[in-house]
Structures are given as structure tokens and as C-alpha cells.
Amino acid sequence: MAPAQRLTGRTAIVTGAGSGMGRASVERFLDEGATVVAVDIASAGLATLPIPDGRGHTAVVDVTDVGQVQAVVDETVQRYGRLDVYFNNAGVAQRARPVEDTAVDEWYRVLDVNLTAAFLAARAVLPHMRAQKAGVFIVNASTAGLRPRPNLLAYNAAKAGVIGLARSIAIEAGGDNVRANVICPVAANTPMLEQFGYGTHEETAALLTSATPLGRVAEPEEIAAAAAFLASDDAAFLTGVVLPVDGGRTI
């Protein structure tokens, strides 16, 4: 069954769009009728996204660069007339190691991509959404922000921080009909799994889902479905919500 056309007439930006959950979200948003600007720091994955003519474009953007973030937001509004949804999906993993062995540079790298990028996006996006009296800011966080895992201090802290950021936006911007919500996936079936340093893709998936009642990782399409729901009017009265898509891991 084809997805409902809940996003027809809306324009969305999706970051980290070249692979994994971001790519699946671009495809889902397009299927539901949205115009989509697909953003990634690497051009390779963007080149194969199936964006129809007139339904969006791709942009190579470093989401930790304030100028690049502002530029892609402003260009989107200029080109399509509005910006209805910003899905802050781009993220990086941390190599698992104890606190005392975590390099300062790695701390900053993980926080820059997973937390500061969302702040830069909010600064760029909110003036447009406030002016049009409508908009949705969605953050892809992690169950690590709700139930920290050992040896992932920077990652846990960044994901907890971005949850707080989104909830703060919900409070500040609600009066202008701007909603902000959070998705917290459990480990997902994406290339990022291997970046944690627990072993192969399969070994990491088994480790990270060992305490999950449904006993498996999330599929990118399941996260995309949650994002499409939060972006749509089906979630019109939801803001400040932290939605675990985690097979029960946070029970």
C-alpha cells in the first residue's frame, strides 16, 4: 500500500540524507508528497537519490558550519517559498572507550555533529517558521540519550543534550505554531553501527540489542515512518515529545 499523501505541498530539509535513516526519510517524505532538500557532507550518496524534477534538490553541506547551514536554509525558502519541516538527522558515532581514554578532539567532534549542528539549524530555521506561523523541527537522537551506555560518554551526552534542545524549542516556539519533537532509535541497521568499535556489523547489532524485547535493530524505514508521522498533521498536537523507536529498549 502506498503511503498517504500527508506531506503534499510541504517543503522539508533532511540532513544526513546520503545513507541510512536520512536516505530512507527522504524517500518516505517524497512518497508522501513533500518537496525535499537532501543534505549531506558527502556527495556520493546524494547523487543516487531518486528526487523527481521539481520536487527538491541535493546540497553538500557541513552541518557544523554556521554559514553553510544558514545558506541552505535561506536557499530553500527562496527557491520553494517556505520551509515546513527540518529533520536534523545527521550524526556520528563515538568509538567506545572509557571516559579517561576519550580524546578531547573526539569529544568536540561528537558534540559538534550531534548537538551543535542542531543549534545552528534551529537558529537558521526558526525565523522562517515563526514568520509563516507553522513548522516542524525534528531531531533524530538515540536511546543513548535516555539510557546511557557504558564507554560512550560523548555520544550519550550529545544525544541527551539534543533532546533538551528540541524540548526547549517546543517551549519557545509553540506560540508561533512551531512544533519540535525527538525520535530516539535503538541501534539501526545502517553503516554507522560499525563506527562504535564493537566489532563487525552483526556483532555490534547483537550486542546493542541484547536487552531489547523485540530482539533486533531498527530498520531505516521504521525511523523514516516515525519522522513522516511527526512531520504531518497527524501529529499536529504533539510537541516536545520524545518518541522511542526502539523495540522496547527503554522500558
Phi and psi in degrees as a GROMACS rama.xvg file:
@    title "Ramachandran Plot"
@    xaxis  label "Phi"
@    yaxis  label "Psi"
@TYPE xy
-70.7551  144.584  ALA-2
-61.0666  150.96  PRO-3
-63.8606  150.677  ALA-4
-86.9752  62.7056  GLN-5
-78.8746  -14.8259  ARG-6
-113.816  14.7777  LEU-7
-59.7067  133.64  THR-8
84.4003  2.658  GLY-9
-109.525  150.81  ARG-10
-114.011  132.706  THR-11
-129.773  147.43  ALA-12
-110.271  132.458  ILE-13
-123.053  123.08  VAL-14
-95.8217  160.638  THR-15
61.5691  38.3276  GLY-16
-85.2784  -5.45571  ALA-17
-78.2276  -16.1015  GLY-18
-158.908  171.747  SER-19
57.0335  -135.007  GLY-20
-65.8973  -34.1846  MET-21
-65.5839  -45.2108  GLY-22
-63.0522  -44.9763  ARG-23
-61.4439  -34.635  ALA-24
-71.2402  -39.4451  SER-25
-57.5685  -48.0244  VAL-26
-63.6831  -40.3902  GLU-27
-67.8536  -43.4567  ARG-28
-61.2625  -42.1198  PHE-29
-62.3151  -43.8868  LEU-30
-60.3303  -30.259  ASP-31
-92.2908  8.42051  GLU-32
102.533  -1.62355  GLY-33
-75.9421  157.194  ALA-34
-90.8127  131.429  THR-35
-127.818  130.134  VAL-36
-101.38  112.9  VAL-37
-96.5544  120.728  ALA-38
-116.886  136.633  VAL-39
-156.896  158.454  ASP-40
-79.4833  -19.3683  ILE-41
-112.929  137.181  ALA-42
-82.002  -21.8425  SER-43
-58.9882  -50.5689  ALA-44
-67.2903  -34.019  GLY-45
-64.0198  -33.497  LEU-46
-62.5183  -24.0232  ALA-47
-105.7  8.8155  THR-48
-70.975  135.528  LEU-49
-85.9068  67.5106  PRO-50
-92.561  115.797  ILE-51
-65.579  154.604  PRO-52
-56.6973  133.318  ASP-53
81.7968  -0.0685183  GLY-54
-112.762  18.3564  ARG-55
134.62  -173.028  GLY-56
-158.996  176.154  HIS-57
-109.985  157.86  THR-58
-149.698  129.953  ALA-59
-84.1179  115.31  VAL-60
-140.291  135.796  VAL-61
-89.1911  110.717  ASP-62
-71.6438  -6.3766  VAL-63
-94.9284  1.97635  THR-64
-102.509  113.598  ASP-65
-59.2835  -38.9243  VAL-66
-67.3539  -41.9715  GLY-67
-67.1023  -39.5401  GLN-68
-64.477  -46.7128  VAL-69
-60.4842  -40.4544  GLN-70
-64.8968  -43.4083  ALA-71
-70.5342  -33.2708  VAL-72
-67.4056  -48.3344  VAL-73
-63.6225  -39.5052  ASP-74
-64.2636  -39.7188  GLU-75
-60.7051  -46.695  THR-76
-65.4056  -41.1134  VAL-77
-64.8134  -39.6744  GLN-78
-78.5779  -38.1881  ARG-79
-113.413  -3.85957  TYR-80
90.0156  -13.4058  GLY-81
-168.248  168.079  ARG-82
-137.64  113.871  LEU-83
-98.8325  -32.1054  ASP-84
-138.032  132.637  VAL-85
-122.75  115.877  TYR-86
-103.156  102.345  PHE-87
-81.0672  86.7025  ASN-88
-105.441  -26.7173  ASN-89
-57.0932  137.904  ALA-90
-161.115  164.958  GLY-91
-132.234  156.505  VAL-92
-91.7759  168.685  ALA-93
-112.807  138.895  GLN-94
-67.8703  123.41  ARG-95
-63.223  124.321  ALA-96
-165.05  156.742  ARG-97
-61.2169  161.155  PRO-98
-53.2014  -47.5973  VAL-99
-68.5788  -15.7686  GLU-100
-101.857  2.23578  ASP-101
-81.9645  120.574  THR-102
-69.3341  145.822  ALA-103
-59.889  -39.908  VAL-104
-61.4176  -38.1283  ASP-105
-68.413  -39.3487  GLU-106
-54.1988  -50.7607  TRP-107
-65.455  -39.1762  TYR-108
-61.814  -46.8289  ARG-109
-66.8666  -41.6562  VAL-110
-71.2481  -35.397  LEU-111
-60.3454  -47.7958  ASP-112
-77.8826  -40.6158  VAL-113
-88.2268  -18.0423  ASN-114
-127.748  -56.1957  LEU-115
-60.7654  -36.241  THR-116
-59.103  -36.2209  ALA-117
-68.3344  -36.5985  ALA-118
-63.6111  -45.4608  PHE-119
-61.7483  -40.4684  LEU-120
-63.8727  -44.5798  ALA-121
-61.059  -41.5298  ALA-122
-60.2752  -37.1857  ARG-123
-79.8597  -36.9986  ALA-124
-83.4457  -42.7648  VAL-125
-60.1106  -38.4462  LEU-126
-57.9064  -38.7625  PRO-127
-68.3196  -45.1252  HIS-128
-67.7626  -39.2109  MET-129
-62.2855  -41.7304  ARG-130
-64.3038  -36.1298  ALA-131
-89.9902  -0.649187  GLN-132
58.0449  38.4642  LYS-133
-171.321  145.965  ALA-134
162.889  158.796  GLY-135
-133.5  126.016  VAL-136
-112.541  114.989  PHE-137
-115.233  134.197  ILE-138
-114.556  132.657  VAL-139
-94.7502  105.304  ASN-140
-100.388  -123.272  ALA-141
-174.146  153.972  SER-142
-61.9126  -19.474  THR-143
-63.0133  -23.0749  ALA-144
-78.9843  -12.7322  GLY-145
-106.804  -40.2232  LEU-146
-131.985  93.2091  ARG-147
-58.8832  146.422  PRO-148
-101.386  148.458  ARG-149
-65.257  148.179  PRO-150
69.6116  19.9997  ASN-151
-131.602  47.261  LEU-152
-54.8616  -51.9269  LEU-153
-63.3558  -43.5743  ALA-154
-64.6548  -47.5651  TYR-155
-57.7843  -46.2419  ASN-156
-65.2805  -42.2244  ALA-157
-64.256  -42.4114  ALA-158
-70.9797  -36.8175  LYS-159
-64.3423  -39.9501  ALA-160
-64.529  -40.7048  GLY-161
-72.5262  -26.1132  VAL-162
-64.1329  -45.8336  ILE-163
-62.951  -36.6985  GLY-164
-61.4222  -47.8022  LEU-165
-64.7004  -40.6054  ALA-166
-67.4129  -32.9407  ARG-167
-65.712  -40.9818  SER-168
-61.9996  -40.1304  ILE-169
-57.4421  -40.8271  ALA-170
-70.0312  -45.2025  ILE-171
-72.1182  -37.8508  GLU-172
-104.371  -2.13366  ALA-173
-59.2075  -33.6601  GLY-174
-64.3386  -18.5638  GLY-175
-102.337  18.441  ASP-176
63.2512  32.5587  ASN-177
-104.728  125.239  VAL-178
-102.339  149.084  ARG-179
-137.059  125.762  ALA-180
-137.941  164.673  ASN-181
-127.413  136.474  VAL-182
-106.04  132.495  ILE-183
-119.451  91.5317  CYS-184
-75.7155  150.977  PRO-185
-76.3203  176.643  VAL-186
-46.9012  133.224  ALA-187
-113.488  156.974  ALA-188
-78.6239  72.6096  ASN-189
-135.385  165.905  THR-190
-59.8147  -20.3957  PRO-191
-63.7154  -23.4833  MET-192
-52.9369  -42.2028  LEU-193
-72.2024  -15.12  GLU-194
-71.9087  -15.4552  GLN-195
-76.2308  -16.1052  PHE-196
80.8566  22.7873  GLY-197
-90.4181  -3.38617  TYR-198
131.375  -152.309  GLY-199
-69.1889  171.358  THR-200
-55.5513  -46.699  HIS-201
-67.9249  -41.0097  GLU-202
-64.6576  -40.7603  GLU-203
-66.7377  -43.0897  THR-204
-59.8992  -43.2945  ALA-205
-63.948  -42.0545  ALA-206
-65.3636  -46.5837  LEU-207
-77.3293  -12.4352  LEU-208
-113.388  10.0689  THR-209
-63.4738  -26.4035  SER-210
-107.545  20.3027  ALA-211
-99.4099  121.6  THR-212
-52.2094  -39.6216  PRO-213
-81.1847  -8.25896  LEU-214
69.7237  27.3653  GLY-215
-154.3  169.265  ARG-216
-78.8268  165.491  VAL-217
-78.5743  148.6  ALA-218
-94.0162  144.741  GLU-219
-52.7409  -36.7979  PRO-220
-65.6903  -27.2964  GLU-221
-71.9426  -35.6956  GLU-222
-70.0332  -40.2847  ILE-223
-61.0284  -39.0187  ALA-224
-63.4803  -39.6948  ALA-225
-65.5115  -41.3047  ALA-226
-63.7863  -42.232  ALA-227
-64.0263  -39.724  ALA-228
-60.6683  -49.6435  PHE-229
-65.225  -29.1634  LEU-230
-76.1177  -17.495  ALA-231
-95.3325  171.999  SER-232
-71.9091  -11.2618  ASP-233
-62.7323  -21.7768  ASP-234
-110.677  26.9837  ALA-235
-60.7849  -24.6961  ALA-236
-108.622  20.1907  PHE-237
-109.069  120.986  LEU-238
-149.659  146.978  THR-239
73.201  12.9507  GLY-240
-82.0735  137.077  VAL-241
-110.329  109.191  VAL-242
-105.429  103.578  LEU-243
-72.6896  126.988  PRO-244
-116.185  80.8372  VAL-245
-140.168  10.7664  ASP-246
60.658  19.258  GLY-247
94.3482  8.56747  GLY-248
-60.6234  -32.641  ARG-249
-92.3899  8.98013  THR-250
